[in-house]
């Protein structure tokens, strides 16, 4: 899937289908099972779109439960 070619809503909905426990923190949408964090896709700021890939030992893992759950379905 080309994350920058599809609409923001479609990207978030399709990613959530693969990783339903989506969290938000500091302006990032975080998908832990996919190891991906996105910004600029959910806050009507497409000029700030960015994608970060992270590993299973990233510091966000231990903070997961303190982050706000979010859904795009």
C-alpha positions in Angstrom: 0.0 0.0 0.0 1.3 3.4 -0.9 0.8 5.4 2.3 1.3 8.7 0.6 -0.9 8.1 -2.4 -4.1 7.0 -0.7 -6.3 9.3 1.3 -5.4 9.8 4.9 -8.7 8.2 6.1 -8.2 5.1 3.9 -4.6 4.6 5.1 -5.6 4.8 8.8 -8.6 2.5 8.3 -6.6 -0.1 6.4 -3.8 -0.1 8.9 -6.2 -0.4 11.8 -7.6 -3.5 10.2 -4.2 -5.1 10.5 -3.5 -3.7 14.0 -6.7 -2.9 15.9 -5.0 -1.6 19.1 -4.1 1.8 17.8 -2.9 4.4 20.3 -2.2 8.2 20.0 0.6 10.1 21.8 2.1 13.5 21.2 0.5 13.8 17.8 1.5 10.3 16.6 -0.8 7.5 15.7 1.1 4.4 16.9 0.5 0.8 15.7 2.5 -1.5 17.9 2.0 -4.8 16.1 3.1 -3.2 12.8 5.9 -1.2 14.5 4.8 2.0 12.9 4.0 5.5 14.0 2.4 8.1 11.7 1.8 11.8 12.0 0.0 14.2 9.6 -2.6 11.5 8.7 -5.2 12.2 11.3 -4.9 15.8 12.3 -5.6 17.6 9.0 -2.0 18.6 8.5 -0.9 16.6 5.4 2.1 18.8 4.9 3.5 17.2 8.1 3.0 13.6 7.0 5.8 11.4 8.4 6.1 7.7 9.1 8.4 6.1 11.7 9.2 2.4 11.9 10.3 1.1 15.3 11.4 -2.2 16.8 10.0 -4.4 19.5 12.3 -2.9 22.1 11.4 0.8 21.5 10.6 2.9 24.6 7.1 3.4 23.4 6.4 -0.3 24.1 6.6 0.2 27.9 4.4 3.3 27.7 1.7 1.7 25.5 -1.0 1.4 28.2 -0.6 5.1 29.2 -1.4 6.2 25.6 -4.9 7.2 24.4 -6.7 4.5 22.4 -8.0 5.8 19.0 -10.1 4.3 16.3 -10.7 5.1 12.6 -13.4 2.6 11.8 
